[in-house]
Amino acid sequence: MTDTMGDMPPGPGLERKRDLLRTNLHRLGRVLVAYSGGVDSAYLAWAASRTLSENMLAVIADSPSLARTQLADATAFAREEKIPLEVVATSELDQAGYARNDSRRCFHCKDELFSMMERIRTERGFHSIAYGVNADDLGDFRPGQKAARQHNVAAPLLDAGLDKNEIRELARLAGLRIWDKPASACLSSRIEYGRPVTREALSVVEKGEDAMRAMGFRQFRVRHHGDIVRIEIARAEMQTALTPEMAAEFTRIFKGLGFKFVTLDLEGFRSGSLNSLLTTDVLLGRAG
């Protein structure tokens, strides 16, 4: 069994957390890792494969809410790093609770994923399921964490005290190309709460983000507000966007996708910006 997790040593504090992660993974026995291809789940899957070898399996959910570019990159990374991977089809869009897109949408998605992984765990003799939640995730509204708790899903990164920047640093030290990959939630997170999640809306968002990527932008979101599209771009890239020529290109692309109004959010990119529209009761878990 291979039990190495990087060639370059981290600082003493980070090394202690990395060693604790290794210990946590050993304690899980044969483990299924919920994998999306983002930095957190990718590093967790890589660390589990290096620590547990054949006693782990990464599982990625393929559905209309996962962009094709994200699926392709996730599977490519697993192949490059020889991480055992299985792609499973999920159908959260068929659930009324998910499709109506209220504040519990993420719960329904993770509940379906973890239910499917629990069946795999039982059928194939795995001991545990793990996912890539980290210390920084505790400060945001994330209903999927409730689903994880209900399914007794382990959180090895969180239990090791690792935050997002530390995970990126460990991935960098390990020579993993995904260490600086921009954060990217599912496509459904781009659609304003209360607006139904449909395959058509997801396709429009995906095409819009593919076009943004082709234009050279790296960190951005295409937010779907019905007739209005709200484009968020990282502040470091905002200067490129704020030109008459780029405004004309945005207008051409997004009106071509069916939007009547094309807007550029001057606050720039921020993860989970739609959560700012939720009430305090929802954020504290007091609303249904």
Secondary structure, DSSP 8 states (H G I E B T S, - for coil): ------SS---HHHHHHHHHHHHHHHHH-SEEEE--SSHHHHHHHHHHHHHHGGGEEEEEEESTTS-HHHHHHHHHHHHHTT--EEEEE--GGGSHHHHTT-TTHHHHHHHHHHHHHHHHHHHHT--EEE----GGGGGS--THHHHHHHTT-B-HHHHTT--HHHHHHHHHHTT-GGGG------GGGGB-TTS---HHHHHHHHHHHHHHHHTT--SEEEEEETTEEEEEE-HHHHHHHSSHHHHHHHHHHHHHTT-SEEEE-TT---TTGGGGGS-HHHHTT---
